[in-house]
Amino acid sequence: MMNFDRLNNRQQQILRHLLYSEIAVTMEQLVDTIGISRAALGKHMDVLMSYQLVETQLQDSTGGRPSRAFNLTQAGRAIFPKQYHLFSRALMSAISEKLDDDSITEILTEMGEQLADQLQPEMKSNQDKMQAVRKIMARLGYETVEPDSESEKDSLIAKNCVFHDLAINDERVCQLDISLISHLLGEPVYLKECMAKGGQHCHFCTVNSRK
């Protein structure tokens, strides 16, 4: 999914204007509001539509000829920055007060397994399992990289962690990823290196690779 911060300032400005508008906005209205030429605006709109953040509809005009108007899609509304980590941190804190470590680990393990079950259709039978998992994790927001050596081919390296703000305060959160990857692969993995513990990246390895 496209990240809001990767859009340029004009594209962010367009999305914000559409967000606050209660009705579809025409190209002419956007030109007046954004303050750029129609041609320049058209290029930005093409980009936003290619990411499926904006959709068009025909709108009757006073001249009798329908004109194009723009709305945000559901993806366009969902792209704006959120502070889920604040809620997640509060939720983990509340759970920690009610449950012991083993119960929390069990819950996170089950969550990883349930997510893996939802994603299992993406594990194609004719594709290398670890390669398929790398693609799935990348789609979930992880910046995965190919291993440098043949000895690490049965591992997954992520240069970021979607739960970093949460995991840095509670390392038990990593169990969700461990469970997810293990369940997708059909074999246990362990976390060889972890950014929440000061590592350069998160490095998941299969248990069998240690033998």
ABEGO torsion letter per residue (X at the ends): XBBAAABBAAAAAAAAAAAABABBBBAAAAAAAAGBBAAAAAAAAAAAAAAGABBBBBBBBAAGBBBBBBBBBAAAAAABBBBAAAAAAAAAAAAAAABBAAAAAAAAAAAAAAAAAAAAAABBAABBAAAAAAAAAAAAGBBBBBBABAAAAABBBBABBAAAAAAAABAAAAAAAAAAAAAAAGBBBBBABBAAAGBABBBBBBAAAAX
